[in-house]
Amino acid sequence: MPVYYMKEIWTPLKLVGIKFFKCEENRLYIKFLQKPRRRIFN
């Protein structure tokens, strides 16, 4: 399994538990509360 280095992107949705991350390949990931991250878009 590859290792991804991700940077969290701040959005107002973070206040309600929805976080967005960007990996080194410019792919976007979303995380809801305690669920695992999943990729959105490409």
OpenMM code with the backbone's topology and positions (N, CA, C; nanometers):
from openmm import Vec3, app, unit

residues = "MET PRO VAL TYR TYR MET LYS GLU ILE TRP THR PRO LEU LYS LEU VAL GLY ILE LYS PHE PHE LYS CYS GLU GLU ASN ARG LEU TYR ILE LYS PHE LEU GLN LYS PRO ARG ARG ARG ILE PHE ASN".split()
positions = [
    Vec3(0.0839, -0.1173, 0.0000),
    Vec3(0.0000, 0.0000, 0.0000),
    Vec3(0.0889, 0.1243, 0.0000),
    Vec3(0.0646, 0.2174, -0.0913),
    Vec3(0.1501, 0.3369, -0.0981),
    Vec3(0.1263, 0.4314, 0.0192),
    Vec3(0.2278, 0.5080, 0.0478),
    Vec3(0.2185, 0.6066, 0.1551),
    Vec3(0.1947, 0.7432, 0.0931),
    Vec3(0.0898, 0.8123, 0.1374),
    Vec3(0.0582, 0.9447, 0.0868),
    Vec3(0.0836, 1.0474, 0.1953),
    Vec3(0.1451, 1.1584, 0.1578),
    Vec3(0.1628, 1.2698, 0.2493),
    Vec3(0.0555, 1.3713, 0.2157),
    Vec3(-0.0281, 1.4005, 0.3141),
    Vec3(-0.1420, 1.4872, 0.2882),
    Vec3(-0.1356, 1.6139, 0.3705),
    Vec3(-0.1908, 1.7200, 0.3125),
    Vec3(-0.1991, 1.8481, 0.3798),
    Vec3(-0.3466, 1.8820, 0.3954),
    Vec3(-0.3859, 1.9216, 0.5149),
    Vec3(-0.5259, 1.9558, 0.5391),
    Vec3(-0.5567, 2.0935, 0.4828),
    Vec3(-0.6706, 2.1039, 0.4154),
    Vec3(-0.7169, 2.2306, 0.3593),
    Vec3(-0.8230, 2.2855, 0.4529),
    Vec3(-0.8056, 2.4086, 0.4985),
    Vec3(-0.9023, 2.4659, 0.5912),
    Vec3(-1.0251, 2.5146, 0.5155),
    Vec3(-1.1414, 2.4726, 0.5613),
    Vec3(-1.2696, 2.5214, 0.5100),
    Vec3(-1.3613, 2.5414, 0.6298),
    Vec3(-1.4663, 2.6211, 0.6168),
    Vec3(-1.5615, 2.6369, 0.7272),
    Vec3(-1.6306, 2.5063, 0.7657),
    Vec3(-1.6330, 2.4088, 0.6761),
    Vec3(-1.6945, 2.2799, 0.7080),
    Vec3(-1.6182, 2.2048, 0.8162),
    Vec3(-1.4939, 2.2421, 0.8405),
    Vec3(-1.4150, 2.1778, 0.9450),
    Vec3(-1.4800, 2.1959, 1.0817),
    Vec3(-1.5536, 2.3031, 1.0985),
    Vec3(-1.6203, 2.3306, 1.2259),
    Vec3(-1.7288, 2.2281, 1.2582),
    Vec3(-1.7833, 2.1624, 1.1577),
    Vec3(-1.8859, 2.0607, 1.1799),
    Vec3(-1.8330, 1.9187, 1.1583),
    Vec3(-1.7016, 1.9030, 1.1405),
    Vec3(-1.6406, 1.7707, 1.1339),
    Vec3(-1.6124, 1.7170, 0.9951),
    Vec3(-1.6211, 1.8005, 0.8913),
    Vec3(-1.5900, 1.7570, 0.7550),
    Vec3(-1.4567, 1.8189, 0.7155),
    Vec3(-1.3572, 1.7349, 0.6910),
    Vec3(-1.2230, 1.7838, 0.6595),
    Vec3(-1.1837, 1.7448, 0.5182),
    Vec3(-1.1081, 1.8325, 0.4533),
    Vec3(-1.0573, 1.8078, 0.3192),
    Vec3(-0.9052, 1.8010, 0.3255),
    Vec3(-0.8493, 1.7075, 0.2477),
    Vec3(-0.7048, 1.6893, 0.2418),
    Vec3(-0.6606, 1.6880, 0.0974),
    Vec3(-0.5371, 1.7306, 0.0746),
    Vec3(-0.4772, 1.7283, -0.0591),
    Vec3(-0.3462, 1.6526, -0.0483),
    Vec3(-0.3273, 1.5533, -0.1361),
    Vec3(-0.2041, 1.4748, -0.1313),
    Vec3(-0.1014, 1.5351, -0.2263),
    Vec3(0.0150, 1.4772, -0.2272),
    Vec3(0.1249, 1.5301, -0.3077),
    Vec3(0.0988, 1.5166, -0.4574),
    Vec3(0.0015, 1.4352, -0.4972),
    Vec3(-0.0338, 1.4203, -0.6384),
    Vec3(-0.1527, 1.5086, -0.6753),
    Vec3(-0.1849, 1.6067, -0.5913),
    Vec3(-0.2950, 1.7013, -0.6119),
    Vec3(-0.4315, 1.6348, -0.6208),
    Vec3(-0.4502, 1.5247, -0.5508),
    Vec3(-0.5810, 1.4598, -0.5418),
    Vec3(-0.6488, 1.5056, -0.4132),
    Vec3(-0.7793, 1.5190, -0.4184),
    Vec3(-0.8545, 1.5638, -0.3016),
    Vec3(-0.9170, 1.4455, -0.2289),
    Vec3(-0.9135, 1.4513, -0.0966),
    Vec3(-0.9737, 1.3499, -0.0119),
    Vec3(-1.0646, 1.4198, 0.0874),
    Vec3(-1.1688, 1.3494, 0.1311),
    Vec3(-1.2626, 1.4041, 0.2282),
    Vec3(-1.2718, 1.3080, 0.3456),
    Vec3(-1.2950, 1.3627, 0.4636),
    Vec3(-1.3074, 1.2821, 0.5844),
    Vec3(-1.4259, 1.3335, 0.6643),
    Vec3(-1.5212, 1.2444, 0.6950),
    Vec3(-1.6371, 1.2774, 0.7770),
    Vec3(-1.6144, 1.2237, 0.9171),
    Vec3(-1.6084, 1.3117, 1.0145),
    Vec3(-1.5932, 1.2755, 1.1555),
    Vec3(-1.4857, 1.1692, 1.1747),
    Vec3(-1.5222, 1.0478, 1.2201),
    Vec3(-1.4238, 0.9436, 1.2502),
    Vec3(-1.4094, 0.8397, 1.1396),
    Vec3(-1.4737, 0.8613, 1.0260),
    Vec3(-1.4641, 0.7657, 0.9156),
    Vec3(-1.3315, 0.7829, 0.8422),
    Vec3(-1.2859, 0.6802, 0.7694),
    Vec3(-1.1600, 0.6927, 0.6949),
    Vec3(-1.1707, 0.7911, 0.5785),
    Vec3(-1.0568, 0.8404, 0.5364),
    Vec3(-1.0534, 0.9322, 0.4220),
    Vec3(-1.0912, 0.8576, 0.2952),
    Vec3(-1.1564, 0.9304, 0.2053),
    Vec3(-1.1843, 0.8714, 0.0742),
    Vec3(-1.1631, 0.9780, -0.0323),
    Vec3(-1.1222, 0.9324, -0.1481),
    Vec3(-1.0855, 1.0240, -0.2565),
    Vec3(-1.2109, 1.0780, -0.3244),
    Vec3(-1.2078, 1.2077, -0.3549),
    Vec3(-1.3132, 1.2687, -0.4336),
    Vec3(-1.2494, 1.3299, -0.5572),
    Vec3(-1.3227, 1.3366, -0.6626),
    Vec3(-1.2731, 1.3827, -0.7918),
    Vec3(-1.1534, 1.2984, -0.8342),
    Vec3(-1.0665, 1.3496, -0.9181),
    Vec3(-0.9484, 1.2729, -0.9627),
    Vec3(-0.8221, 1.3477, -0.9401),
] * unit.nanometer
topology = app.Topology()
chain = topology.addChain("A")
for resn in residues:
    res = topology.addResidue(resn, chain)
    for name in ("N", "CA", "C"):
        topology.addAtom(name, app.Element.getBySymbol(name[0]), res)
